[in-house]
Amino acid sequence: MDLKQTLWFVLFALSWFPVGMLFYSSTIGASGVYTQDFSIYNTSWNGASAFREDIEGMGYTALAIQSSMGVVTRYDGQAVLVIMGPVRDFSLDAVFVIFDHLMNGGGVVIADDFGTANSSFMMLNSLVSGAIAENAQSLPTSVSGVVAFTGGVLLDLDSYDKSPKLPVITDFRPGLDGGALTRGVSSLHLNWATAISPKCAIGMAGIAWTSNRAWCDTNISDPNPYPDNGEWNGSLPVVGALDLGLLVPGAGRMVAISDPSIFTNDMLDRGDNRQFAENVIDWLSYGQTNRTVVFCENLLAVPWYSAEFFYGLYLSRVFWLSTLPYVSMVYPFVTVTGIKKYLPDMKKPEVKAVSEVFLRRGQTYFSERMAYYRTEGNYARVVKMLYRKLRRDLQKKHMWSDFNAAKVWELLKHKDPSMNRDTFFKTISRIEKISANPTMKIRESEMMDLFFFMRNIQNKLIETRT
């Protein structure tokens, strides 16, 4: 066997090994054991199998994603996406999928603890804020993004179960949900939760709050926790809800919860957690049981030795490679050559008028553009859009009649002493060059570097605490 044949054999074995594991386990009648926290197939105390059974008892279909979040796009917004207890950051493609799902009218619930996914929300916040601004709306400059978590462990000295780290929430306030989420709910029992940032939009729209004697302790291992300077304290939101359809025509709804433990088998029957969980699904689905409830289990701590891990890894790579702008053109031929089979003839895409594309389902031009950029990999236009928004927000915040990079530098050098002057102007020059030529081809990595550069300016000069 020569080198070429050996390479093909190795690639073939690696590609089909995950499928073989599942086939073998099915043949011998083995059943999967799900031990990861918050899995809807985990029947232990830390699983969410009871929540899944409740959802199915309500008439919904509950499914789990083991591979790529991109499969959500097939529902065209007619689903509820549940992101519960993520232990890893979202990929850039996953952020675009969540955004596209929201803009198509889908529901999203994010139940995070310790703010694990905060870095992933940066891009999502920018995209949603941009969609809102596109509709002649804008979030106040005092609002720091759409969704963010404070991090740290929530302690409440005035309302708790066996320990202040097990808060009992009894302060419910009317919000954009019209009281639907808290109907029949008088208490929520949390377990080592965090809080939603009161500075973000969904935090300001909070519907469930702690008592005034609560704080988020960042020193988790401290045996004698006490609120320190810089830690969030006071009455803090733990549940928030946004109906984006009120700001962006055709958009969906979002719920943020600062403790995924509410949905676990151990906690579901405590207080009114079960009633609240059912209310969340009903509100996000608009009460339509034909909307599928999809759980993102690919973001959980799936054991590396499990069949689900390998199969999910395999499928995620397939979906990723098949959606890349240039690789997708070659990928089918590589697959055909590798497995020595033939694929059916490709169906020619249907040509539609511009008005059909940009006005379907009442969506905005902005959200359709973002879906198009994600598909085509046109990252230069993403940079241009983000830069335009940054300029507009800076002018509004500081009441400038026009934008000048020198003015920005004069403010930023005091807020961020680590920023180098030459680096700042060189980066601004690069951004303006890309903005002037949005057809320019740039790498995804460069786009992300420029995004975080602009995000730093936004944090320092626009979303500063007062």
DALINKA-V72391 format. One record per backbone hydrogen bond with DSSP energy under -0.5 kcal/mol. CO is the residue of the C=O (numbers start at 0). NH is the residue of the N-H. Records with the same first field share a line. If there is no record, write none. Layout:
CO->NH  NH
This chain:
1->5
2->6
3->7
4->8
5->9
6->10
7->11
8->12
9->13
10->14
11->15
12->16
13->17
15->19
16->20
17->21
18->22
19->23
20->24
21->25
22->26
23->27
24->29
25->28
31->33
32->34
35->38
38->41  47
40->42
41->48
43->46
44->265
45->37
46->264
47->51
48->52
49->53
50->54
51->55
52->56
53->57
54->59
55->58
59->61
60->62  292
62->294
63->65
64->296  297
67->70
68->71
69->72
70->73
71->74
72->75
74->77
76->78
77->291
78->80  106
79->81  293
80->82  108
81->83  295
82->84  110
90->94
91->95
92->96
93->97
94->98
95->99
96->100
97->101
98->102
99->103
100->105
101->104  251
105->252
106->80
107->254
108->82  110
109->111  256
110->84
112->115
114->117
116->119  120
117->120  121
118->121
119->123
120->124
121->125
122->126
123->127
124->128
125->129
126->130
127->131
128->132
129->133
130->134
131->134  136
132->135
139->142
142->144
144->200
145->201
147->196
152->216
154->214
158->167
162->160  165
163->155
164->191
165->160
166->168  189
168->187
169->171
170->208
174->177
176->179
179->182
181->184
183->185
186->271
187->168  189
192->153
194->149
196->199
198->143
199->203
200->204
202->205
204->240
206->172
207->237  238
208->170
211->213
212->156
213->233
214->154  216
215->217
216->152
217->219
218->221
221->224
227->230
231->215
233->235
235->209
236->195
237->257
238->206  207
239->255
241->243  253
242->245
243->246  247
247->250
251->243  244
252->107
253->241
254->109
255->239
256->111
257->193
258->261
259->262
260->263
263->267
266->269
267->273
269->272
271->275
272->276
273->277
274->278
275->279
276->280
277->281
278->282
279->283
280->284
281->286
282->285
284->287
286->288
287->290
289->291
291->79  293
292->62  294
293->81
294->64  296
295->298
296->299
298->86  87
299->301
302->305
305->309
306->310
307->311
308->312
309->313
310->314
311->315
312->316
313->317
314->318
315->319
316->320
317->321
318->322
319->322  323
323->327
325->328  329
326->329  330
327->331
329->332  333
330->334
331->335
332->336
333->337
334->338
335->339  340
352->356
353->357
354->358
355->359
358->361
359->362
363->367
364->368
365->369
366->370
367->371
368->372
369->373
370->374
371->375
372->376  377
376->378
377->380  381
378->382
379->383
380->384
381->385
382->386
383->387
384->388
385->389
386->390
387->391
388->392
389->393
390->394
391->395
392->396
393->397
394->398  399
403->406  407
404->408
405->409
406->410
407->411
408->412
410->413  414
411->415
415->418
419->423
420->424
421->425
422->426
423->427
424->428
425->429
426->430
427->431
428->432
429->433
430->434
431->435
432->436
433->436
434->437
436->439
439->441
442->446
443->447
444->448
445->449
446->450
447->451
448->452
449->453
450->454
451->455
452->456
453->457
454->458
455->459
456->460
457->461  462
